[in-house]
Amino acid sequence: MRSFRRLTISTLIAVYVLILVGGVVRSTGSGMGCPDWPKCFGQWVPPTSVESLPDNYKEIYAAHRDKKNQRFAKYLHLIGMDETADKILKDPTVLQEADFNPTKTMIEYLNRLTGVIIGFLILAVFISSIRFRRTEPRLTTVSLLSFLLVCFQGWIGSFVVSTNLTPWTITVHMFLALLLVALLFYLVHRASYATMIDSSTGFWWLLACMGVLLVQVLLGTQVREALDEVATYAVREQWIENLGDAFILHRSFSWIVLLLHVGLILKLRKTEGAKAFLLTLIVLILGTILTGVSMAWFAVPPYLQPVHLLLASLTFGLQFMLLLKLNRKEKPVATLS
């Protein structure tokens, strides 16, 4: 159980590294650094100069992505998303190819390499969990779900690329990453010598905190979409003033997130074992707000965007871990070791 716990913690850390790297990809506009998937310009090791590509490489990869989008549209039609499917097929911007940029290509390639490493780590977690299939079947079940989820995440990622970073696909991709974080936190909790916290106080308040945080993350994706739009016609110093209602709502909603967490602290301030969680949570919340304010004041510096996303993701993970400790009645299973 100790080795399983260490492996799961390492995998969880790797997932957070991937979230950070994904934020770098987004903030640097490197999402289309590789126009195909899983290879990069048809190669496992990406090119370093445009001279190594054919003259008509844009047409080649646009046709390749169009073929994949045709399949994606069929899947969307099957689940009733007809309007979304038609929009992908009819929107000419979906097949627009960017000029080759070696820096952006390498950033996106590193993002994919990190994802592959995580895939193998989660496979190792599942294999390691099989030994507990009789004594603790939930470990094996959740490990399998984590592996299936990361495979599905990779599949969705291929359509993120083929649709030229269609905003809603990026949002789905990000929330799937948060779901993976939750599954891994569950595995860590089940495999730990954790001391449970009295669940009679603050449980529903914590659920409310998690709910508003997820809403805030969703609002943040709307701000990110608005940033992509204003970046096409305004200089960086004018981005914030052109964001409109999306930014105002996201900024104002941060007060609700902060106040609810202050209320959570008041609810659990006398609860033994909760103080370390609460202190870390409020530091993460304040850090997330501070990075958001700094982006507004200093013309959205690219290095702050991935940090902002990482802090919000860490907050969600810690919330979920605290929820498990408040919600669980039975003792952890680490005594099996």
Summary of the structure (lengths in Angstrom):
residues: 337
radius of gyration: 21.5
end to end distance: 4.9
largest distance: 67.9
contacts: 1064
relative contact order: 0.13
helix: 75%
strand: 1%
